[in-house]
Amino acid sequence: MQTAWTALADPHRRTLVEVLRVRPRPVNELVALVGLSQPGTSKHLRVLREAGLVTVRADAPPSSVEFAHARQMRATRRVSW
């Protein structure tokens, strides 16, 4: 399992976190916002999920991804990319 800092080392993942800090979003919207392919976006989301930074909400179609923890949100605000 990766640490949050290791997961955030990738610029695409940092972009995903910044987008998800605003509000939960469906994966297809994330694909359009970050300009990656759907498989590429999913790969990065998997790394972020395994690091505990995002969660997937499958309670209503389409499933959406959201930022996981307020504590981690505060930590990322202090980091300047």
C-alpha positions as CSV (number, residue, x, y, z in Angstrom):
1,M,0.0,0.0,0.0
2,Q,1.3,3.4,-0.9
3,T,1.5,6.3,1.5
4,A,-0.5,9.5,0.7
5,W,2.8,11.4,0.0
6,T,3.9,8.7,-2.5
7,A,0.5,8.8,-4.2
8,L,0.7,12.5,-4.5
9,A,4.1,12.5,-6.1
10,D,2.4,12.2,-9.5
11,P,1.1,15.4,-11.1
12,H,-2.0,13.8,-12.5
13,R,-3.0,12.5,-9.1
14,R,-2.5,15.9,-7.6
15,T,-4.8,17.3,-10.3
16,L,-7.4,14.7,-9.5
17,V,-7.2,15.5,-5.7
18,E,-7.6,19.2,-6.4
19,V,-10.6,18.6,-8.6
20,L,-12.2,16.2,-6.0
21,R,-11.6,18.7,-3.1
22,V,-14.3,20.8,-4.6
23,R,-17.0,18.1,-4.8
24,P,-17.5,14.4,-5.6
25,R,-17.5,13.7,-9.4
26,P,-18.3,10.7,-11.6
27,V,-15.3,9.1,-13.3
28,N,-16.4,10.2,-16.8
29,E,-16.3,13.8,-15.6
30,L,-12.9,13.3,-14.1
31,V,-11.7,11.9,-17.5
32,A,-12.8,15.0,-19.3
33,L,-11.4,17.4,-16.7
34,V,-7.9,16.0,-16.4
35,G,-7.5,15.0,-20.1
36,L,-6.4,11.4,-19.5
37,S,-8.0,8.2,-21.0
38,Q,-10.6,6.4,-18.9
39,P,-8.2,3.5,-18.1
40,G,-5.4,6.0,-17.2
41,T,-7.7,8.0,-14.9
42,S,-9.0,4.8,-13.3
43,K,-5.4,3.7,-12.7
44,H,-4.6,6.9,-10.9
45,L,-7.8,6.8,-8.9
46,R,-6.9,3.2,-7.8
47,V,-3.6,4.5,-6.4
48,L,-5.3,7.3,-4.6
49,R,-7.9,4.9,-3.2
50,E,-5.3,2.5,-2.0
51,A,-3.5,5.4,-0.3
52,G,-6.8,6.3,1.5
53,L,-7.1,9.6,-0.3
54,V,-10.3,9.0,-2.2
55,T,-13.4,6.8,-1.9
56,V,-15.8,5.5,-4.5
57,R,-19.5,6.0,-4.0
58,A,-21.4,3.4,-5.9
59,D,-24.8,4.2,-4.2
60,A,-26.3,5.6,-7.4
61,P,-25.3,5.3,-11.0
62,P,-23.0,6.6,-12.2
63,S,-20.6,5.9,-9.4
64,S,-18.7,8.9,-8.2
65,V,-15.4,9.5,-6.5
66,E,-14.9,11.8,-3.5
67,F,-12.1,13.1,-1.4
68,A,-11.8,10.7,1.6
69,H,-10.9,12.6,4.7
70,A,-11.1,16.1,6.0
71,R,-7.8,15.6,7.9
72,Q,-6.0,14.7,4.7
73,M,-7.7,17.7,3.0
74,R,-6.2,20.0,5.5
75,A,-2.7,18.4,5.0
76,T,-2.9,18.9,1.3
77,R,-3.9,22.6,1.6
78,R,-0.5,23.2,3.3
79,V,1.4,21.6,0.4
80,S,2.2,23.9,-2.5
81,W,2.4,22.0,-5.7
